[in-house]
Amino acid sequence: MALRAGALVGWLVTRAWRRPWRMWPTGVVVWGCAWALGVLLRVLTGQGVAPAFQLVSFGVLGVTLLGWRGVVALVEVLRPADRRRRARELSGR
């Protein structure tokens, strides 16, 4: 629950609903807030924060919060013709 609360704070700070697929700053800030505030909340509530937990949560949050954004960025790079075609269609040309 603490990690989710941290992610929510990061989501609000970056206004992630505007561009949720952006790696920087949205993804990195949400990841950092989720981890840092999550660990801080666990300390304040007396839950465990063993070094192993910190490392594993840092890695898992990184993969889950940044991984899908990386896939989106890769798809955008690999398919620029589709993007240009869609932009032309939307502009009415």
C-alpha positions as CSV (number, residue, x, y, z in Angstrom):
1,M,0.0,0.0,0.0
2,A,2.8,2.4,0.8
3,L,4.4,2.0,-2.6
4,R,1.0,2.7,-4.3
5,A,0.7,5.9,-2.2
6,G,4.1,7.0,-3.4
7,A,3.3,6.2,-7.0
8,L,0.1,8.3,-6.6
9,V,2.1,11.3,-5.3
10,G,4.5,10.9,-8.3
11,W,1.5,10.7,-10.7
12,L,0.0,13.9,-9.2
13,V,3.3,15.8,-9.1
14,T,4.1,15.1,-12.8
15,R,0.4,15.4,-13.9
16,A,1.0,12.0,-15.5
17,W,-2.5,11.8,-16.9
18,R,-1.4,14.3,-19.6
19,R,1.4,12.1,-21.0
20,P,1.5,8.8,-19.2
21,W,3.7,7.1,-21.8
22,R,6.6,9.6,-21.4
23,M,9.7,8.0,-19.9
24,W,11.1,11.4,-18.8
25,P,10.0,13.0,-16.6
26,T,6.7,11.2,-16.0
27,G,8.0,7.6,-15.7
28,V,11.2,8.4,-13.8
29,V,9.5,10.7,-11.3
30,V,6.7,8.3,-10.6
31,W,9.2,5.5,-10.1
32,G,11.3,7.6,-7.8
33,C,8.4,8.8,-5.7
34,A,6.9,5.3,-5.6
35,W,10.1,3.9,-4.2
36,A,11.3,6.7,-2.0
37,L,7.9,7.6,-0.4
38,G,6.9,4.0,-0.2
39,V,10.0,3.1,1.8
40,L,9.6,6.2,3.9
41,L,6.0,5.3,4.7
42,R,7.0,1.7,5.6
43,V,9.6,3.1,8.0
44,L,7.1,5.5,9.6
45,T,4.5,2.8,10.0
46,G,6.9,0.3,11.5
47,Q,6.9,-2.2,8.6
48,G,10.0,-3.9,7.5
49,V,12.5,-2.2,5.2
50,A,15.3,-4.7,5.0
51,P,18.0,-3.9,2.4
52,A,16.9,-6.8,0.3
53,F,13.3,-5.4,0.2
54,Q,14.6,-2.0,-0.9
55,L,16.7,-3.5,-3.7
56,V,13.9,-5.8,-4.9
57,S,11.2,-3.1,-4.8
58,F,13.5,-0.6,-6.6
59,G,14.1,-3.1,-9.4
60,V,10.5,-4.4,-9.7
61,L,9.1,-0.9,-9.7
62,G,11.6,0.2,-12.3
63,V,10.6,-2.7,-14.6
64,T,6.9,-2.2,-14.1
65,L,6.8,1.6,-14.2
66,L,9.4,2.2,-16.9
67,G,9.4,-1.1,-18.9
68,W,6.1,-0.5,-20.7
69,R,7.1,3.1,-21.4
70,G,10.2,1.8,-23.1
71,V,8.2,-0.6,-25.2
72,V,6.0,2.3,-26.3
73,A,9.0,4.4,-27.2
74,L,10.6,1.6,-29.1
75,V,7.4,1.1,-31.1
76,E,7.2,4.8,-31.9
77,V,10.8,4.7,-33.2
78,L,10.3,1.5,-35.3
79,R,7.0,2.7,-36.9
80,P,7.5,6.3,-37.9
81,A,5.8,5.9,-41.2
82,D,2.5,4.8,-39.5
83,R,2.8,7.8,-37.2
84,R,3.3,10.2,-40.1
85,R,0.4,8.6,-42.1
86,R,-2.0,9.0,-39.1
87,A,-0.9,12.6,-38.6
88,R,-1.8,13.4,-42.2
89,E,-5.1,11.6,-41.9
90,L,-6.0,13.6,-38.8
91,S,-5.0,16.9,-40.3
92,G,-7.2,16.2,-43.3
93,R,-4.5,16.2,-46.0
